[in-house]
Amino acid sequence: MIRIRPYKDSDEAAILSWCRDEDEYYRWTAGILGRYPATREQFRETGKLMRFTALDDKEPAGFFTVRNPKATLDELRFGFVIVDPAKRGKGVGRAMLRQGLEYAFRIYQAERVTLSVFEANLPARACYASAGFRQTGLKEVYFVKGEAQTAIEMECLRSEFM
């Protein structure tokens, strides 16, 4: 059974081990945390955000952050979403995100939760859609390893989730 809890420093090594190569790292971070491979210092930059770890039994199975991009808590944004590669394709990401949405909508009373995903990352897009997110039509471009990568925004609305 998957459950989320606030991130603990003891989760760090497991989470960093999930980026097995450069491409995986940049799909996860878009380079925002710096160059591959991620260092502990780079990862600790996520400490400026609300961080959550998903557990499968007692072991870390996923991670994501939450921030409020506007002055109010009406909108929250998920980021740095990652699932243990050994657990991908087994519903862990969906369960983790749905619990994150429950938290956002019930505790923070947010009206909207957004995230951004690379257009070419079809498995992640499918996971987000299965959790209740849909595309908004907004796009942004990141330069990853010198190449332009298009990211699409997805959202989940409280009125559709609850």
Sequence and secondary structure as in RCSB ss.txt:
>XXXX:A:sequence
MIRIRPYKDSDEAAILSWCRDEDEYYRWTAGILGRYPATREQFRETGKLMRFTALDDKEPAGFFTVRNPKATLDE
LRFGFVIVDPAKRGKGVGRAMLRQGLEYAFRIYQAERVTLSVFEANLPARACYASAGFRQTGLKEVYFVKGEAQT
AIEMECLRSEFM
>XXXX:A:secstr
 EEEEE  GGGHHHHHHT  SHHHHHHHHTTTT SSS  HHHHGGGGGSEEEEEEETTEEEEEEEEE  SSSSSE
EEEEEEEE GGGTTTTHHHHHHHHHHHIIIIIS  SEEEEEEETT HHHHHHHHHHT EEEEEEEEEEETTEEEE
EEEEEEEHHHH 
